[in-house]
Amino acid sequence: MITRLAESLGYRVTEVEDGDGTVSIGGHDGASALRIGWRPLIVEGYTGSGSIDRFAIRTRDAVLRAALRGLRERLRSSTEDPVELAGPILALLQPGHYGVRVWRDANVHIEPFGENETAWWYPYEPIGTEGTAVIPTDAWPPLDDATVAAYAEAIGRGERPLAVALRSEPPGDEQDCVTFLLDGHHKLAAYRRAEVNPHFLDIARLADRRPCTPEDLRGVIDGDEKLGASAAKLMRYLEDRRG
């Protein structure tokens, strides 16, 4: 079922047999976790509050957040084949089936983290949250304006550089789903500056539809009382759906 959905959306399905699991995506679209080095970096999902609000929370461990930056040089390739383009990141993922596509002219909104490493948003809002929610994994907006300007100039010339996105499953509804921005923060900022819809190398995990675990969320909170209070509704949502 999920493979047919992926193929209908233009994904090429591929099996990762020997990925090392350095990067992993767990859960389904509704409660998912991005893990780096087998530790949760970001957890997002519905709050279970009776509304449609979604919540994301990021670890305060700066070393863990910086670890992803060291992987990005492995995400450079000039081939046009989406599976070959994704080869470096697929090698970092846990074994399993994935869909890979070049996602052109994407309709997205960006949900950066505030000072307390949390973000809230409502899907389907008429202003600001149309399309897929993109969760940055690095500083947003990116700090190097010269790099953003160079990409914006290239986009103005007609080039379409690919940012790299990883999601927990193919989108059943692009208006109400989430993807993690692994690489391409400057590119995405440049697309916004140029007022052009962005292009992504979009990778989706194909697996059983189960939410991520309460342990993922506890790992992100790491005993921080303020983060725990902010994430209380999401924690109840995950605990209620456990098993």
Backbone torsions as a table, in degrees:
resi	resn	phi	psi	omega
1	MET	NA	-51.6	-177.5
2	ILE	-70.1	-30.6	176.6
3	THR	-66.7	-41.9	177.7
4	ARG	-62.9	-40.1	177.1
5	LEU	-60.8	-45.6	-179.2
6	ALA	-59.6	-47.4	-178.2
7	GLU	-64.9	-35.5	179.3
8	SER	-67.0	-22.8	-180.0
9	LEU	-94.0	4.4	176.6
10	GLY	93.5	8.2	176.2
11	TYR	-77.4	143.9	165.6
12	ARG	-95.1	126.3	-176.2
13	VAL	-86.9	132.7	179.5
14	THR	-140.7	152.1	178.6
15	GLU	-104.5	130.0	173.2
16	VAL	-96.6	113.8	-175.9
17	GLU	-98.9	-28.9	-173.5
18	ASP	-129.7	29.1	175.0
19	GLY	-63.9	147.9	-173.7
20	ASP	-90.0	-5.1	175.3
21	GLY	77.7	9.8	178.6
22	THR	-59.2	-36.9	173.5
23	VAL	-116.6	135.0	177.1
24	SER	-145.4	154.4	178.2
25	ILE	-125.6	127.6	-176.6
26	GLY	-125.8	155.4	177.9
27	GLY	96.0	-161.2	176.0
28	HIS	-134.2	174.3	-178.3
29	ASP	-72.8	101.3	-171.0
30	GLY	147.4	-24.5	172.9
31	ALA	-169.0	102.7	-175.4
32	SER	-135.4	159.9	-178.4
33	ALA	-134.8	132.2	171.6
34	LEU	-98.3	124.6	-177.5
35	ARG	-117.3	140.5	177.1
36	ILE	-125.8	127.2	-178.2
37	GLY	58.4	36.2	176.7
38	TRP	67.7	14.2	175.5
39	ARG	-121.2	142.2	-178.5
40	PRO	-69.8	130.3	177.1
41	LEU	-98.0	-47.4	-179.3
42	ILE	-138.9	138.4	172.2
43	VAL	-124.3	136.8	177.9
44	GLU	-138.4	157.2	176.1
45	GLY	170.6	177.7	173.4
46	TYR	-68.2	151.1	-179.4
47	THR	-85.6	-15.0	-176.1
48	GLY	70.9	23.3	-174.5
49	SER	-87.4	3.1	-176.0
50	GLY	91.9	-2.1	177.4
51	SER	-115.7	-170.3	-179.7
52	ILE	-108.2	18.4	-179.1
53	ASP	-71.0	146.6	177.6
54	ARG	-120.2	155.4	-171.3
55	PHE	-138.0	141.3	174.3
56	ALA	-131.5	145.4	-178.5
57	ILE	-138.7	138.7	-175.4
58	ARG	-121.4	143.8	178.0
59	THR	-60.1	149.1	174.6
60	ARG	-89.5	1.5	179.9
61	ASP	-73.6	100.7	-175.6
62	ALA	-64.4	-32.8	179.6
63	VAL	-64.9	-43.2	179.4
64	LEU	-65.9	-41.1	179.4
65	ARG	-63.7	-37.4	-179.5
66	ALA	-72.0	-21.6	-176.3
67	ALA	-60.7	-34.2	-179.1
68	LEU	-65.6	-31.4	-179.7
69	ARG	-61.4	-34.4	-179.5
70	GLY	-69.2	-15.5	-180.0
71	LEU	-89.6	-13.6	-168.0
72	ARG	-70.1	-27.2	178.3
73	GLU	-65.4	-15.5	177.3
74	ARG	-84.1	0.5	-176.2
75	LEU	-105.1	27.4	-177.7
76	ARG	-108.7	127.5	179.0
77	SER	-159.1	153.9	-179.3
78	SER	-109.8	-2.6	-179.3
79	THR	-67.7	154.9	178.8
80	GLU	-94.4	-12.7	-179.3
81	ASP	-74.1	124.7	-174.3
82	PRO	-62.2	-37.8	179.8
83	VAL	-68.0	-39.8	176.5
84	GLU	-66.5	-40.1	176.5
85	LEU	-57.8	-39.5	-176.8
86	ALA	-81.8	-5.3	-174.7
87	GLY	-48.7	-48.2	-178.4
88	PRO	-61.8	-38.9	180.0
89	ILE	-77.9	-34.9	176.8
90	LEU	-60.2	-34.6	179.2
91	ALA	-66.2	-19.0	179.8
92	LEU	-92.5	-11.8	-174.6
93	LEU	-86.5	162.4	175.4
94	GLN	-71.8	151.5	-179.5
95	PRO	-56.3	149.5	-179.8
96	GLY	149.4	-173.2	-179.7
97	HIS	-99.5	141.4	-178.9
98	TYR	-137.7	152.6	169.5
99	GLY	-106.1	139.9	-179.1
100	VAL	-130.5	133.2	176.7
101	ARG	-147.8	157.9	165.2
102	VAL	-90.4	115.1	-174.2
103	TRP	-100.4	103.5	-173.4
104	ARG	-94.7	148.7	174.5
105	ASP	49.8	49.0	-175.0
106	ALA	-72.2	140.4	174.8
107	ASN	-96.6	107.4	-173.6
108	VAL	-137.7	160.2	165.2
109	HIS	-128.7	154.6	-172.9
110	ILE	-108.0	133.4	-178.8
111	GLU	-118.8	85.8	179.8
112	PRO	-74.9	162.5	179.1
113	PHE	-87.8	143.7	174.6
114	GLY	-82.9	-170.9	-176.9
115	GLU	-63.1	-27.5	179.8
116	ASN	-92.4	14.7	176.6
117	GLU	62.6	34.4	175.1
118	THR	-129.9	160.1	176.4
119	ALA	-145.3	142.0	176.9
120	TRP	-127.1	146.1	172.3
121	TRP	-160.7	164.3	177.2
122	TYR	-118.4	122.0	173.7
123	PRO	-63.7	158.7	173.4
124	TYR	70.6	8.2	177.4
125	GLU	-65.7	141.5	-176.3
126	PRO	-67.1	-22.3	179.8
127	ILE	-129.4	120.8	168.0
128	GLY	100.5	-25.3	-176.9
129	THR	-129.8	35.8	173.6
130	GLU	-79.2	141.7	176.7
131	GLY	84.4	-166.8	-176.2
132	THR	-72.7	137.9	174.1
133	ALA	-81.7	123.9	176.8
134	VAL	-103.1	124.0	-180.0
135	ILE	-103.6	113.3	179.5
136	PRO	-67.2	149.6	174.6
137	THR	-108.0	1.7	177.7
138	ASP	-136.6	-175.1	-176.6
139	ALA	-56.9	134.3	174.7
140	TRP	-135.3	126.7	-1.8
141	PRO	-68.7	154.5	-178.7
142	PRO	-63.2	153.5	-168.8
143	LEU	-84.7	-25.2	-174.5
144	ASP	-90.0	92.7	-176.0
145	ASP	-68.6	-29.9	179.7
146	ALA	-63.2	-39.2	178.1
147	THR	-67.0	-41.8	176.7
148	VAL	-59.4	-44.9	-178.8
149	ALA	-62.7	-39.2	-179.8
150	ALA	-65.8	-42.5	177.4
151	TYR	-65.7	-40.2	-179.9
152	ALA	-61.6	-38.7	177.4
153	GLU	-63.9	-42.5	179.2
154	ALA	-64.6	-40.3	177.9
155	ILE	-63.5	-39.1	176.8
156	GLY	-61.8	-26.9	177.8
157	ARG	-83.3	-3.6	179.1
158	GLY	106.4	-2.5	177.2
159	GLU	-73.4	153.2	-179.9
160	ARG	-134.0	76.9	179.0
161	PRO	-63.9	148.2	-175.7
162	LEU	-99.3	124.1	164.4
163	ALA	-81.8	160.6	-176.3
164	VAL	-112.7	122.7	-178.8
165	ALA	-121.0	145.3	178.1
166	LEU	-130.2	127.9	-179.2
167	ARG	-130.8	161.8	-172.1
168	SER	-77.0	-19.4	176.6
169	GLU	-168.2	164.5	177.3
170	PRO	-61.0	149.3	-175.6
171	PRO	-77.2	120.2	171.9
172	GLY	-75.0	-25.8	-179.6
173	ASP	-149.6	107.6	-177.5
174	GLU	-63.2	-20.0	179.4
175	GLN	-76.8	-15.3	-174.0
176	ASP	-141.5	62.6	178.5
177	CYS	-151.8	173.0	-171.1
178	VAL	-134.1	143.2	170.2
179	THR	-137.5	149.6	179.2
180	PHE	-97.1	131.5	179.6
181	LEU	-85.8	102.4	-178.7
182	LEU	-77.4	-40.0	-173.9
183	ASP	-152.1	145.2	176.7
184	GLY	108.2	28.6	179.5
185	HIS	-62.1	-41.6	178.5
186	HIS	-67.7	-36.9	177.7
187	LYS	-63.4	-45.7	-178.5
188	LEU	-63.7	-40.9	176.7
189	ALA	-63.2	-36.1	179.4
190	ALA	-68.6	-39.4	175.9
191	TYR	-59.5	-42.1	178.8
192	ARG	-64.0	-40.9	179.9
193	ARG	-64.8	-39.0	-179.2
194	ALA	-81.2	-5.8	-179.1
195	GLU	58.4	45.3	177.4
196	VAL	-124.1	137.1	177.1
197	ASN	-63.0	136.1	-174.1
198	PRO	-74.2	161.4	174.8
199	HIS	-117.1	139.6	-176.0
200	PHE	-129.3	152.9	156.7
201	LEU	-91.4	110.2	-168.6
202	ASP	-108.7	120.1	-177.3
203	ILE	-115.7	127.1	-179.4
204	ALA	-123.1	132.7	175.1
205	ARG	-76.2	140.8	177.3
206	LEU	-114.4	106.9	-175.1
207	ALA	-155.3	177.1	176.3
208	ASP	-59.8	143.9	-175.8
209	ARG	-82.8	89.9	175.5
210	ARG	-129.6	141.7	177.6
211	PRO	-68.1	161.9	171.5
212	CYS	-65.6	172.8	-169.4
213	THR	-98.3	157.6	172.1
214	PRO	-57.1	-30.3	179.0
215	GLU	-63.7	-35.1	175.1
216	ASP	-59.3	-46.6	-177.9
217	LEU	-67.8	-40.2	177.4
218	ARG	-62.4	-35.7	179.0
219	GLY	-64.9	-36.9	177.3
220	VAL	-69.4	-43.4	-178.9
221	ILE	-65.4	-42.4	175.4
222	ASP	52.0	43.4	175.3
223	GLY	80.3	0.4	-179.1
224	ASP	-75.3	117.7	-174.0
225	GLU	-64.6	-39.5	-179.3
226	LYS	-66.6	-43.0	177.0
227	LEU	-65.2	-38.4	178.5
228	GLY	-61.6	-41.5	178.4
229	ALA	-66.1	-40.9	179.9
230	SER	-64.1	-34.3	-174.1
231	ALA	-96.4	10.5	-172.0
232	ALA	-59.6	-43.2	-178.3
233	LYS	-67.8	-40.9	177.5
234	LEU	-65.0	-37.9	177.5
235	MET	-60.9	-44.1	178.3
236	ARG	-62.4	-39.6	178.0
237	TYR	-58.9	-46.7	-178.1
238	LEU	-68.4	-40.4	-179.7
239	GLU	-67.1	-36.6	179.1
240	ASP	-66.5	-27.1	-176.3
241	ARG	-104.1	9.0	-179.3
242	ARG	-69.7	143.9	176.0
243	GLY	95.7	NA	NA
